[in-house]
């Protein structure tokens, strides 16, 4: 189950990085390309929302004792999604203002506005880089967890195998002990029977001796 979540997680990281990069490019594109880029970003934002919904469903199916870590990650991704939508709205507002200024004949390309756009784009690129690094770190952690799980399973399999071997040895020892006890009981019974027979013979011998002695007198 967690493997499905992590797959969606990696797709989400890649998709949000692409969206961040495209949002940063919107102010620098010609009007026709800007319109197409805005439509493309809107589509990718919908795809990101669908991925979040799939991830949320996967988290609900994870056992409660293991759900906390994934719930925290989901909250982080939802916050990230909210920031992307806010950035996109700002970009669309800037795009609309620029279109309006072009229609009114105002070029709107003052040096101050250019510096603001450059700073905004730099921040977005940095956020995109951090998201990619976080996605890579998650993939590395997932691989490490998988290796640890495989090692634990291997150790458990060896323990089970050793336990089975001990049980087999114990069964064999119990079988030998049972045969030894049965032989001992058989010998004890035989010895008792012999003692009884010997006692009977002794008693008969004594009685016969007494009888012969009485007849002579």
C-alpha positions in Angstrom: 0.0 0.0 0.0 2.8 2.5 1.0 4.5 1.7 -2.3 1.5 3.1 -4.2 1.6 6.2 -2.1 5.3 6.8 -2.7 4.7 6.4 -6.5 2.0 9.1 -6.4 4.3 11.1 -4.2 7.2 11.1 -6.8 4.7 11.9 -9.6 3.4 14.9 -7.5 7.0 16.2 -6.9 7.8 16.1 -10.6 4.5 17.7 -11.6 4.7 20.5 -9.1 8.3 21.3 -10.2 7.1 21.6 -13.8 4.2 23.8 -12.7 6.5 26.1 -10.7 8.9 26.4 -13.7 6.0 27.2 -16.1 4.5 29.8 -13.7 7.8 31.6 -13.5 8.0 31.7 -17.3 4.5 33.2 -17.9 5.5 36.9 -17.5 8.3 36.6 -20.0 6.3 35.0 -22.8 4.7 36.7 -25.8 0.9 37.1 -25.4 -0.1 34.1 -27.6 2.4 31.8 -25.8 1.3 33.2 -22.4 -2.3 32.2 -23.1 -1.3 28.7 -24.1 1.0 28.4 -21.1 -1.8 29.5 -18.7 -4.1 26.9 -20.1 -1.4 24.3 -19.7 -0.7 25.2 -16.1 -4.4 25.0 -15.3 -4.5 21.5 -16.7 -1.5 20.4 -14.7 -2.9 21.9 -11.5 -6.0 19.7 -12.0 -3.7 16.7 -12.4 -1.9 17.6 -9.2 -5.2 17.9 -7.4 -6.2 14.4 -8.6 -2.8 13.0 -7.4 -3.5 14.5 -4.0 -6.9 12.8 -3.9 -5.3 9.5 -4.8 -2.6 9.9 -2.1 -5.3 10.9 0.4 -7.2 7.6 -0.4 -4.0 5.6 0.0 -3.3 7.2 3.4 -6.8 6.2 4.6 -6.1 2.6 3.8 -2.7 2.5 5.7 -3.0 0.9 9.2 -3.4 3.6 12.0 -0.1 2.8 13.7 1.8 3.7 10.5 -0.5 6.5 9.2 1.0 9.4 11.2 4.1 9.9 9.0 2.1 9.8 5.8 -0.6 12.2 7.2 2.1 14.8 8.0 3.5 14.5 4.5 0.0 15.0 3.0 -0.5 18.2 5.0 2.8 19.5 3.6 1.8 18.6 0.0 -1.6 20.3 0.5 0.1 23.5 1.7 2.5 23.3 -1.3 -0.6 23.0 -3.6 -2.1 26.0 -2.0 1.1 28.0 -2.6 1.2 26.9 -6.2 -2.4 28.1 -6.8 -1.7 31.4 -5.1 1.4 31.9 -7.3 -0.6 31.0 -10.4 -3.3 33.5 -9.5 -0.7 36.2 -9.0 0.9 35.3 -12.4 -2.6 35.4 -14.1 -3.3 38.8 -12.5 0.1 40.1 -13.7 -0.7 38.6 -17.1 -4.1 40.3 -17.2 -2.6 43.7 -16.2 0.1 43.4 -18.8 -2.6 42.6 -21.5 -4.6 45.6 -20.4 -1.6 47.8 -20.4 -0.8 46.7 -23.9 -4.3 47.4 -25.1 -4.1 50.9 -23.4 -0.7 51.6 -25.0 1.3 51.4 -21.7 4.4 49.3 -22.0 4.6 48.6 -18.3 8.3 47.6 -18.6 9.9 49.9 -16.0 13.1 48.7 -14.4 11.4 48.4 -11.0 8.8 46.0 -12.3 11.5 44.0 -14.1 13.5 43.6 -10.9 10.4 42.5 -9.0 9.6 39.9 -11.7 13.2 38.7 -11.6 13.1 38.3 -7.8 9.8 36.5 -8.0 11.0 34.1 -10.6 14.2 33.4 -8.7 12.2 32.5 -5.6 10.0 30.2 -7.6 12.9 28.5 -9.2 14.5 28.0 -5.7 11.2 26.5 -4.5 11.1 24.2 -7.5 14.7 23.1 -6.8 13.8 22.4 -3.1 10.8 20.3 -4.2 13.0 18.2 -6.5 15.6 17.7 -3.8 12.8 16.7 -1.4 11.4 14.2 -4.0 14.8 12.7 -4.4 15.3 12.5 -0.7 12.0 10.7 -0.3 13.0 8.2 -3.1 16.3 7.5 -1.3 14.5 7.0 2.1 12.0 4.7 0.5 14.7 2.6 -1.0 16.5 2.4 2.3 13.3 1.4 4.1 12.7 -1.3 1.4 16.2 -2.7 1.9 15.8 -2.7 5.7 12.4 -4.5 5.3 14.0 -7.1 3.0 16.9 -7.7 5.5 14.4 -8.0 8.4 12.4 -10.5 6.4 15.5 -12.5 5.6 16.5 -12.6 9.3 13.0 -13.6 10.3 13.0 -16.4 7.7 16.3 -17.7 9.1 14.9 -17.6 12.7 11.8 -19.5 11.6 14.0 -22.1 9.8 16.2 -22.6 12.9 13.1 -22.9 15.1 11.7 -25.6 12.8 15.0 -27.5 13.0 14.9 -27.3 16.8 11.4 -28.6 16.8 12.4 -31.5 14.6 15.3 -32.3 16.9 13.0 -32.1 19.9 10.5 -34.4 18.3 13.3 -36.9 17.5 14.6 -36.7 21.1 11.1 -37.2 22.4 10.7 -40.3 20.2 13.9 -41.8 21.5 13.0 -41.0 25.1 9.6 -42.6 24.6 11.2 -45.8 23.2 13.6 -45.9 26.1 10.9 -45.5 28.7 8.8 -48.2 27.0 11.7 -50.6 27.2 12.4 -49.8 30.8 8.7 -50.4 31.7 8.7 -53.7 29.8 11.8 -54.9 31.7 10.3 -53.8 35.1 7.2 -55.8 34.3 9.2 -58.8 33.3 11.3 -58.7 36.4 8.2 -58.5 38.6 6.7 -61.5 36.9 9.9 -63.4 37.5 9.9 -62.5 41.1 6.3 -63.6 41.5 7.1 -67.0 39.8 10.1 -67.5 42.0 8.1 -66.7 45.1 5.5 -69.2 44.1 8.2 -71.9 43.5 9.7 -71.2 46.9 6.4 -71.4 48.7 5.5 -74.7 46.9 9.0 -76.0 47.8 8.5 -75.2 51.5 5.1 -76.7 51.5 6.3 -79.9 50.0 9.2 -80.1 52.4 6.8 -79.7 55.3 4.5 -82.3 53.9 7.3 -84.9 53.5 8.6 -84.2 57.1 5.1 -84.8 58.6 4.6 -88.1 56.7 7.9 -89.5 58.0 6.9 -88.9 61.6 
